[in-house]
Amino acid sequence: MLILIGILVANAIMHAIVVMRYGVGNNNQPFLIFTFVYAVLAFAVYFGVPYAKWAVLIMSIIGLVGLTQMGRVGARDGAAGAHPVDGCTGVQ
């Protein structure tokens, strides 16, 4: 259980870092929501709330599906994987 709690706390901290670094206004509202969700799940697992592990499993599945969909959208329009400098090939 301690490993699961540690992973949930680390996940909440990483989401919070993204929100603190880039702010909420730049389409980062989902990161803010998931920060609180993962923190609540960490407390629920720590205190032994019934079905807390199932909630963690469901949130993990939702996260994987969401990231998969974001990757597919980004691959089509080229915005997600685009290099910040147009026309940059990486050759110097």
C-alpha positions in Angstrom: 0.0 0.0 0.0 2.8 2.4 0.7 4.1 2.1 -2.8 0.6 3.0 -4.2 0.4 5.9 -1.8 3.8 7.1 -2.8 2.9 6.9 -6.5 -0.3 8.8 -5.9 1.5 11.5 -3.9 4.2 11.8 -6.6 1.5 12.1 -9.3 -0.3 14.8 -7.4 3.0 16.7 -6.9 3.9 16.5 -10.6 0.5 17.7 -11.6 0.8 20.6 -9.1 4.3 21.5 -10.5 2.8 21.8 -14.0 0.0 24.1 -12.7 2.4 26.2 -10.8 4.9 26.5 -13.7 2.5 27.2 -16.5 -0.6 28.6 -14.7 -4.2 27.6 -14.9 -5.1 29.9 -17.8 -3.1 28.1 -20.5 -5.5 25.2 -20.8 -4.1 23.5 -17.7 -7.4 23.2 -15.8 -7.3 19.4 -16.1 -3.9 19.3 -14.4 -5.4 21.3 -11.5 -8.4 19.0 -11.2 -6.2 15.8 -11.3 -3.9 17.4 -8.6 -6.7 17.3 -6.2 -8.2 14.0 -7.3 -4.9 12.2 -6.9 -4.3 13.8 -3.5 -7.8 12.7 -2.3 -7.1 9.2 -3.6 -3.8 9.1 -1.7 -5.6 10.0 1.5 -8.3 7.5 0.7 -5.8 4.7 0.2 -3.9 5.7 3.3 -7.0 5.6 5.5 -8.3 2.4 4.0 -11.5 3.7 2.5 -13.4 0.8 0.9 -13.1 0.6 -2.9 -10.3 3.3 -2.9 -8.1 0.9 -4.9 -10.8 0.5 -7.5 -11.1 4.3 -7.8 -7.3 4.4 -8.4 -7.6 1.8 -11.1 -10.5 3.6 -12.8 -8.6 6.9 -12.7 -5.6 5.3 -14.2 -7.6 3.9 -17.0 -9.2 7.3 -17.6 -5.8 8.9 -17.6 -4.4 6.4 -20.1 -7.4 6.8 -22.4 -7.1 10.6 -22.2 -3.4 10.7 -22.9 -3.9 8.3 -25.9 -6.6 10.6 -27.3 -4.4 13.7 -26.8 -1.6 12.0 -28.6 -3.8 11.1 -31.5 -5.1 14.7 -31.9 -1.6 16.1 -31.6 -0.2 13.7 -34.2 -2.8 14.8 -36.8 -2.4 18.6 -36.5 1.3 18.5 -35.8 1.0 21.0 -32.9 1.8 18.6 -30.0 5.1 17.3 -31.4 6.1 20.4 -33.3 9.5 21.9 -32.7 9.3 25.5 -31.2 11.3 26.8 -34.2 9.7 26.4 -37.6 11.9 24.6 -40.1 14.4 23.5 -37.5 16.0 20.1 -38.5 18.3 19.9 -35.5 21.4 20.0 -37.7 23.8 22.8 -36.7 
